[in-house]
């Protein structure tokens, strides 16, 4: 049986492939700073997308979208702020959420939400 990290990587791989097919360049995966983590950082044109990936089994009690709660958002925003300070990109930023559902037949279903939340407090 695969461990949680391998399963998470499979979900992130699906999202990275989706982003690349839609013209994005992947800048980083699993970007971690003290107090926060971002699953995928991607750019397209003048935009940097900080992407939170949530993988859930079909019929889970909490959907991937619902799992990105206030506390999780704070951690993502913190990491994004640190990234923007160190990388100093001359780009705009947004926060996306990718929900990957593992169907009973093993297939994956992706729902991608552009600008799912913002950095307002």
N, C-alpha and C positions, 0 to 999 in steps of 0.2 A: 504494500500500500504506500502511496506517495505521502510525504509529510506536508505540513501546511505551507512551507516555503515553496516547495515544488508546485503545489496546486496554485498558490498565489502567482508564481512566475508564469504558469500557463495562462492565467487570466490576463496578466500584464502583457504577455506576448501577443495575445489576440488584440489588445488595445493598441499596442505599438504598431502592429501590422495595419490596423484600421487607419491610424493616424498617418502612417507613411503613404498608404494608398490615397489619402486625401491631401497630399502635398506637404505634410509636416516633416520636420527634421527632429529626431529624438536627441535632446541635449544631455539628458541624464535619466537614470533609473535609480530608484531607492535612494534619493538624495536625503541624507540624514544630518541634522544638526542637533545640538542639545535642546531638547524640548519640542522637536518636531521632525516630521518626515514627509516627503512627497514621493509618490509612487513613480510618476513620470513627469518630466519637464520636456516640453516640445515647443518648437517655434515654427511659425509660418508667417511670411511677410513681416509686418511690424508688430506681431503679437507673440507673446510667450504664454503658453497654456500650462498651468500647474494642474495635473490630472490625478485625482484620487480614484483608485480602482477598488471596487468591492465585488468579490466573488461570492455567490450564494447558490445553494442547491435549490432546485425547483421546489416550490412550496414552503420555503423557509418562513419562519414567523416574522422576521424583519427583512425587508427588501434591502438590496444594496444601497438604494437611494436613501432610505430611511436611516441607514446605519451611519450616514455622515451627519452626525449630530453637532451641537454647538461646541462641545469640547474638542471633537475631531477637527472641526473647522479652525479653531484657535491654533491648534498645532500645525496645521497646514499653512495658515497665514503667517505664523512665526517663521517657519522654514522658508517660505517664499520671500519674506522680507529679507532674511539673511542671504538668500541666493541673489536677490536683486542688488544688495549692497556689495557683495563680493564679485559677482560677475559683471556688474555695472552695464547691463545691456541697455541700449537706447531703444527700448521697446515698451509697449503697453503690456499689461498682464491681466489674465483672467483665471478663474478657478472653474475647472470642469469636473464632472463626475462621470465615471464609466461603471455601469453596473453589468456584470457578467453573470448570467444565470446558467448553471449546469443542469441541463434537462435530464430526465430519467433515462433517455437513450444515450446519454454521454455527450451529446452535442452542446455547444455553447451558444448562448444568445446574448448579444451585446446591445445595451441601450446606452447611448452617449448623450450627455447633457452639457451643452455649451453654456458657459457663464452660469453654472448651477447656483453659485453664491458669490457674494462679494466680500471685501475686507472691512466693511463698515462694522463698527462695534455695536 
